[in-house]
Amino acid sequence: MNILYSTMGSYFKVFYHLNMELNDSLTIVPSFYISDKNYIEKTFKKDFLQNLNTIKEWDLINNGLQSKLVNERLIEIQKTYFGDESIWRSIINDRRLYNGTYCKYKQDYFTKFKEEELLKIFQYSFDEIEKHIKKTEPDCVIGPIPTTIGEYLIFRIAKKKNIKTLIFRHTKIKNYYSFLNNLNEVNHEVDSSILEKNFSDKNFNEAKNYIHDFKLKKGVLYEGTIKRDNYFFKAIFTFLSGIPKNFIKEYFIKPFKKNDLHS
């Protein structure tokens, strides 16, 4: 079985180990879409990726900016793969491209890219991902709800080619996930059960208990939340102790370093 794993940041490690476990009982030919250059370089040895079939997002964006924009190709992609929506949907899906540098931390709507540059990144990324899918012929694509342009394009191309997809998202309820097979996040089973009020006593009681805990604790913990114990004092200490390092980084290193938004 051929599987294309659409990984976001440190999810790469999760899917890499998942693939090793699947290989215990199946013969898997994997390929990986990876999107965090900084994480990969910090976590793995230099030659680690040489033995893996990967698409590196930072290569797509850097090479895309140097590529030539072909309007006829954009029209062709729009007609073939984006009949029900604009190609811009995949671009604005990636806040690092369409919003400002610090959009993760504050309201920052001023993109550093010109419209032509965004379209060049889109066109180059699409063509390279399409080539990869044609070459590897994945039986299925697995990944979280896409938050980068490449991830979105992978699932969009897979839909057109009728490749099975498994897309998951955190529910923010304890450690539960939802699994879907479409980018619109439509789950017909959940929709129909709600409309038909088809709830078991067990599920109904679990929902009531969850609401009770939420009110009592003024919110509930789920995967990814930060523990509240002494968090304020730890944050103050981390901030103050990091001032010298961050000052040097911001004013003496960044101005002379190639801007990199892939992390």
C-alpha positions in Angstrom: 0.0 0.0 0.0 1.2 3.5 -0.9 0.5 6.2 1.6 1.1 9.9 1.4 1.3 11.5 4.9 0.4 15.2 4.9 2.3 16.3 8.0 2.2 19.7 9.8 5.2 20.7 11.8 6.0 18.2 14.5 3.3 15.9 13.3 6.0 14.5 11.0 7.4 12.5 13.9 3.9 11.1 14.8 3.3 9.9 11.2 6.9 8.6 10.9 6.3 6.3 13.9 2.8 5.5 12.8 4.3 4.3 9.5 6.8 2.1 11.3 4.0 0.5 13.3 1.9 -0.1 10.2 4.8 -1.8 8.5 4.7 -4.5 11.2 1.6 -5.9 9.7 1.4 -4.3 6.2 3.8 -3.5 3.4 3.7 0.3 3.3 5.5 2.5 0.7 5.4 5.9 2.4 6.0 9.5 1.3 5.8 12.6 3.5 4.9 16.2 3.0 6.9 18.2 5.6 6.4 21.8 6.4 8.7 22.9 9.3 12.3 23.3 8.3 13.4 24.5 11.7 11.8 21.5 13.5 13.3 19.0 11.1 16.8 20.4 11.4 16.7 20.6 15.2 15.2 17.1 15.7 16.9 14.8 13.2 20.3 14.2 11.9 21.4 15.9 8.6 21.2 12.8 6.4 17.9 11.6 8.0 15.7 12.7 5.1 17.9 11.2 2.4 16.3 7.8 2.7 12.8 9.1 2.8 10.6 10.2 -0.1 9.5 13.7 0.9 8.1 17.0 -0.4 9.7 19.9 1.4 7.4 22.9 1.7 10.3 25.3 2.1 11.7 24.2 -1.3 8.3 24.7 -2.9 8.0 28.2 -1.6 11.6 29.3 -2.3 11.6 27.8 -5.8 8.1 29.0 -6.5 9.2 32.6 -5.9 11.9 32.1 -8.6 9.5 30.5 -11.1 7.7 32.0 -14.0 3.9 32.7 -13.7 1.9 31.2 -16.5 -1.7 32.6 -16.6 -2.9 29.8 -18.9 -1.7 27.2 -16.4 -3.6 28.9 -13.6 -6.8 28.9 -15.7 -6.3 25.2 -16.4 -5.8 24.4 -12.7 -8.9 26.4 -11.8 -11.1 24.6 -14.4 -9.7 21.1 -13.6 -9.3 21.1 -9.9 -11.2 24.1 -8.4 -14.5 24.0 -10.2 -16.5 24.8 -7.1 -14.2 27.4 -5.5 -11.3 29.8 -6.3 -7.7 28.8 -6.3 -7.2 31.6 -3.7 -8.9 29.3 -1.2 -5.7 27.3 -0.9 -3.6 30.5 -0.6 -5.6 32.1 2.2 -5.7 28.8 3.9 -2.0 29.5 4.8 -1.9 32.4 7.2 1.9 32.7 6.9 1.5 33.6 3.2 -1.6 35.7 3.2 -1.2 37.5 6.6 1.8 39.2 8.2 4.9 37.8 9.8 3.6 37.9 13.3 0.0 36.8 12.6 0.3 33.8 15.0 0.8 36.3 17.9 -1.3 39.3 17.0 -3.6 40.8 14.4 -1.3 41.2 11.4 -2.9 41.4 8.0 -0.1 42.9 6.0 1.4 40.1 3.8 5.0 40.5 2.7 4.2 38.9 -0.7 2.8 40.6 -3.8 -0.2 39.1 -5.5 2.0 37.7 -8.3 4.4 36.1 -5.8 1.5 34.3 -4.1 0.2 33.0 -7.4 3.7 31.8 -8.4 4.0 29.9 -5.1 0.6 28.4 -5.7 1.4 27.4 -9.3 4.8 25.9 -8.5 3.5 24.1 -5.4 0.5 22.7 -7.3 2.6 21.3 -10.2 5.2 19.7 -7.9 2.6 18.1 -5.7 0.7 16.9 -8.7 3.9 15.3 -10.1 4.6 13.6 -6.8 1.1 12.1 -6.6 1.3 10.9 -10.2 4.7 9.3 -9.5 4.0 7.7 -6.1 0.3 6.8 -6.9 -0.8 6.8 -3.2 -3.7 4.6 -2.3 -4.6 7.0 0.5 -3.7 10.4 1.9 -3.6 10.9 5.7 -3.2 14.1 7.6 -4.7 16.7 9.9 -7.0 19.5 8.7 -4.7 21.5 6.4 -3.3 24.8 7.6 -0.7 25.3 4.9 -1.0 25.8 1.2 0.7 22.5 0.4 -1.5 20.4 2.7 -4.6 22.0 1.2 -3.4 21.2 -2.4 -2.6 17.6 -1.5 -6.2 16.9 -0.4 -7.7 18.9 -3.2 -5.7 16.9 -5.8 -6.5 13.6 -4.0 -10.3 14.5 -4.2 -10.1 15.0 -7.9 -8.2 11.8 -8.5 -10.6 9.8 -6.2 -7.8 8.9 -3.8 -9.0 7.9 -0.3 -8.4 10.5 2.3 -8.5 10.5 6.1 -8.5 14.0 7.6 -8.5 14.5 11.4 -9.0 17.4 13.7 -8.8 17.9 17.5 -12.3 18.2 18.9 -11.0 20.2 21.9 -13.0 17.7 24.1 -10.6 15.8 26.3 -8.4 13.8 23.9 -10.9 13.1 21.2 -10.4 13.5 17.5 -12.9 13.7 14.6 -12.1 11.8 11.4 -13.4 13.1 8.0 -12.9 12.5 4.3 -13.6 16.0 3.0 -12.1 19.5 3.3 -15.5 21.0 4.2 -15.5 19.2 7.6 -18.9 17.6 6.9 -19.7 14.5 8.9 -23.0 13.2 7.7 -23.3 10.6 10.5 -23.0 13.2 13.2 -25.3 15.6 11.3 -28.0 12.9 11.0 -27.7 11.7 14.6 -28.2 15.3 15.8 -31.2 16.0 13.6 -32.8 12.7 14.5 -31.9 13.2 18.2 -30.5 9.7 18.1 -28.6 9.8 21.4 -27.9 6.9 23.8 -28.3 7.5 27.5 -24.5 7.0 27.9 -23.7 9.7 25.4 -26.4 12.0 26.8 -25.0 11.7 30.3 -21.4 12.1 29.1 -22.4 15.4 27.4 -24.1 16.7 30.6 -21.1 15.8 32.7 -18.8 17.6 30.2 -20.9 20.8 30.4 -20.9 20.5 34.3 -17.2 20.2 34.4 -16.8 23.0 31.9 -18.9 25.4 34.1 -17.3 24.2 37.3 -13.7 24.6 36.1 -14.3 27.5 33.8 -13.1 25.6 30.9 -11.6 22.1 30.6 -8.2 20.7 29.8 -7.6 19.0 26.4 -4.5 18.0 24.5 -2.4 21.1 23.8 -3.6 23.2 26.6 -1.0 24.8 28.9 -1.1 23.7 32.6 -2.2 26.5 34.8 0.0 25.7 37.8 2.3 28.7 38.5 2.1 29.6 34.8 2.0 33.3 35.4 5.2 33.3 37.4 7.0 30.9 35.0 6.0 33.2 32.0 7.3 36.3 33.7 10.6 34.5 34.5 11.0 33.1 31.0 10.2 36.6 29.5 12.7 38.4 31.6 15.5 35.9 31.3 15.0 35.8 27.5 15.3 39.5 27.0 19.1 39.6 26.2 19.0 36.6 23.9 15.9 37.9 22.0 17.4 41.4 21.7 20.5 40.0 20.1 18.4 37.8 17.8 16.1 40.6 16.7 18.6 43.3 16.1 21.9 41.6 15.3 21.0 38.3 13.7 17.7 38.6 11.9 18.6 41.6 9.7 21.4 39.6 8.2 19.7 36.3 7.9 17.5 35.2 5.0 13.8 35.6 6.1 12.3 32.2 6.7 8.6 31.8 7.5 8.5 28.0 7.4 8.6 27.5 11.1 
